[in-house]
Amino acid sequence: MGQQETVATSLADTVREGIGASLADVDADLARRYPGDPGTRQPVHTVYVPGDAFTATTLRTWGDEALAALDAHAPDADALARVLGIPDTLAAPVHDRVREKLTREPVEDLRIDFEDGYGPRPDAEEDETAARAAALVAAAYRDGTAAPYTGIRMKCMEAAVRDRGIRTLDIFLTGLMNAGGLPDGLVLTLPKVTYAEQVTAMVRLLEAFERTHGLASGRIGFEIQIETTQSILGADGRATVARMIEAAEGRATSLHYGTFDYSASCGVSAAHQSLDHPVADHAKAVMQVAAAGTGVRLSDGSTNALPVGTTEQVHAAWRLHHGLVRRSLARAYYQGWDMHPGHLPTRYAAVYAFYREGLEQAAARLAAYVGKAGGAVMDEPATAKALSSYLLRGLDCGALDTAEVARLTGLTRTELDGLAGRPVHPA
C-alpha cells in the first residue's frame, strides 16, 4: 500500500510532445493577447474639464462644491440615505466616507479636454492652453495635489482635426518632459475612433515621441473612446473594437463608452440618449467581451442631467445618477464619467454602498473557499477570483479598509492579489 502503484497508459510520450509542439504558437498567442488584469488601481470615474477652464485649483473647487451640495441638500447621513434609498445600516458609514473622500481626494481621474468640451479655437490659443495644462499638471504632481490619474483628451484622428490633435498632444507631452518627465498617472484619451488604422496611427505617434525623448518603448498608453457605430461593427460585419485592441499593440489601457455621440450615431433622439438605452447596452456588451482577459478596462459613459436648481431638482438628478452608477457597477462597468461637481456625492455614495453592502457575504464565501470549509454556496476558482477582485476594488477606492477585510477573510492583501490573478501588490 505504501508503494506507488503503476498505472497503465496507451499513448507514447511522443504523442503528448507532438501536441504540445503543435499548440506552442497558440500558447504564445494566448499569453500575448490575454495577459489578465494589470493589477493596478482603476479609478471609479473620469472627470472631464475643458482645457480653458482647468486651473491649479480645479480639483479642490470640485471637492468644495460637492461638499457644499451635500450641506445644502443632504446635510446628514439620514437625509442622504432617504434621497438615494441607501439602507439604514449603511447610511452613516457611506455618508462619512463620502465626506472624507470629497475632502481628501475628490477626483480620482482628471481629463483635460481639448475635444468636444473645448471645441475649435485659433491655433495660437490652443497652443497656449496645451502648454499651460502641461505646466499645471507637472506642478500638481510635484506638490502632491494632482489626481491619481491625469491627462488630456486630444482631438480625434479624422482628417479635419488630425493635425491639430497631434500638435496639442505634442505640446502637452513635451511640456511635461521639459518639466521633469511624464508622471506615473499620465492617461491620454483618443476619441471618436472609427477604424483600427486610427489606433495604429496613435501607436506610431507615441513611438516617435518615445524615440525622440529616449523613453522606453511602450511607456505611453492611451484610452480608446467608443463613440461611433463603426467602432462596434465594421463595414465587413466584424467586431471592430476587438481589432482596435489588437492595433494598439499593448498600449490600450481602457475602452470608454461615449454616451451621447454613440446614441446620436444610432439615431436615438436627444430625450432618450442615456447610458441605459438598449443601444448603449449592446455596444458595452461588445466592448466587454472584446476586452475580457486582455487587461484593457472598461468605462461607462455619463449623464447630462445636472444636479442644480432647487433641492427637489437636485434630489431628482441625484437619484438618476445614483441609479445609473449602481446599474453600471452591477454590469461590471466599474468606471464612468462625471460631468459636474454635484455628481461626485452620488458617484461615491453608489460606489461605497455597492462594496460595503456585499462585504460580509463576499468575505465569508472567500474565507470558506480558501479554508475548504464548504457552505451554502459551492464556489469555484473563477468565483473566488471574482470575490477577491470585488474586495480589492473596494479597498482601492476607499469603500473598505484593509483591517476589516483581513479580519473577515483572514487573508492579506498579497493573498487577495494572488486569488484575483493580479501581480503581487507592493507592500
Buried (B, 14 or more C-beta within 10 A) or exposed (E): EEEEEEEEEEEEEEEEEEEEEEEEEEEEEEEEBEEBBBBBBBBBBBBBBBBBEBEBEBBBBBBBBBBEBBEEBBEEBBBBBEBBEBEEEBBBBBBEBBBEBBEEBBBBBBBBBBBBBBEEBEEEEBBBBBBBBBBBBBBBBEEEEBBBBBBBBBBBBBEEBBEBBBBBBBBBBBBBBEBEEBBEBBBBBBBBBBBBEBBBBBBEBBBEBBEEBEBEEEEBBBBBBBBBBBBBBBEEEEBBBBBBBBBBBBBBBBBBBBBBBBBBBBEBEEEEBBBBBEBBEEBBEBBBEBBEBBBBBBBBBBBEBBBEEEEEBBBBBBBBBBBBBBBBBEBEBBBBBBBBBBBBBBBBBBBBBBBBBBBEEBBBBBBBBBEEEEEEEEBEEEBBBBBBBBBBBBBBBBBBEEEBBBEBBEBBBEBBBBBBBBEEBEE
